[in-house]
Amino acid sequence: MTQATGSPAFNILNNTGEAAGQVVQHVHLHVIPRRPDDGFDLGWRRLEYGEEELEELRRAIARRL
């Protein structure tokens, strides 16, 4: 990607499910070339979690692996 586009970096974004912005249910990947100060913003906000919440989530994921 970096060689083909001349961009020094890229994001790989996977949308899965309607709440994630997916309209048609299928495997959907975006490969987005990135440059410093390109103005692209994923619109993510940082959320804070307590240690107990993180441990509970870790255990829930581990049980399903």
Residue pairs with C-beta under 8 A, 6 or more apart in sequence:
1 7
1 10
1 31
1 33
2 8
2 9
2 10
2 33
5 33
7 33
7 34
7 35
8 34
8 35
8 36
9 33
9 34
9 35
10 31
10 32
10 33
10 34
11 30
11 31
11 32
11 34
11 42
12 29
12 30
12 31
12 32
13 29
13 30
13 32
13 42
14 28
14 29
14 30
15 21
15 22
15 28
15 30
16 22
16 28
17 25
22 28
32 40
34 40
49 57
